[in-house]
Amino acid sequence: MYGYASNKDDYGKRLRRIEGQIRGLQRMVEDDAYCIDILTQVAAATKALQSVAIGLVSEHMRHCVAQAIEQGGPEADAKIKEASEAIARLVRS
C-alpha cells in the first residue's frame, strides 16, 4: 500500500478540481479571453498541481522511504535516491 492511500479520495477530488480548471482554461482560449486572465488561471492551476505534488512527496517520505530505512540495506538507499530524483524533477519544473 502506498503512502497516499489514506488520502486517496482527497487527492482524487483535488485532481478533478484541477481538471475542471484546465477545462476552464480551454474555454477561455476558445472564447478569446484576455491573455493576462488566462495566465492568472494557468498560475492557479500550476500552484494546485504543485500542492498535490508536495503532498505526495511528503507522504512518500513518511511512508515508503521511512519504511525502507527501517528495513535498511540497498532498498533504503534506492528509496532515498528515488525520492531525491523526484524532488529534483519537481524543482526543475
URHU-V234813 format. One record per residue. N is the residue number from 1. RES is the residue in three letters. BURIAL is # if it has 9 or more other ideal C-beta (glycine too) atoms within 8 Angstrom, else .. Layout:
n | res | burial
N | RES | BURIAL
N | RES | BURIAL
This chain:
n | res | burial
1 | MET | .
2 | TYR | .
3 | GLY | #
4 | TYR | #
5 | ALA | .
6 | SER | .
7 | ASN | #
8 | LYS | .
9 | ASP | .
10 | ASP | .
11 | TYR | #
12 | GLY | .
13 | LYS | .
14 | ARG | #
15 | LEU | #
16 | ARG | .
17 | ARG | #
18 | ILE | #
19 | GLU | .
20 | GLY | .
21 | GLN | #
22 | ILE | #
23 | ARG | .
24 | GLY | #
25 | LEU | #
26 | GLN | .
27 | ARG | .
28 | MET | #
29 | VAL | #
30 | GLU | .
31 | ASP | .
32 | ASP | .
33 | ALA | .
34 | TYR | .
35 | CYS | .
36 | ILE | .
37 | ASP | #
38 | ILE | #
39 | LEU | .
40 | THR | .
41 | GLN | #
42 | VAL | #
43 | ALA | .
44 | ALA | #
45 | ALA | #
46 | THR | .
47 | LYS | .
48 | ALA | #
49 | LEU | #
50 | GLN | #
51 | SER | #
52 | VAL | #
53 | ALA | #
54 | ILE | #
55 | GLY | #
56 | LEU | #
57 | VAL | #
58 | SER | .
59 | GLU | #
60 | HIS | #
61 | MET | #
62 | ARG | .
63 | HIS | #
64 | CYS | #
65 | VAL | #
66 | ALA | #
67 | GLN | .
68 | ALA | #
69 | ILE | #
70 | GLU | .
71 | GLN | .
72 | GLY | .
73 | GLY | .
74 | PRO | .
75 | GLU | #
76 | ALA | #
77 | ASP | .
78 | ALA | #
79 | LYS | #
80 | ILE | #
81 | LYS | .
82 | GLU | .
83 | ALA | #
84 | SER | .
85 | GLU | .
86 | ALA | #
87 | ILE | #
88 | ALA | .
89 | ARG | .
90 | LEU | #
91 | VAL | .
92 | ARG | .
93 | SER | .
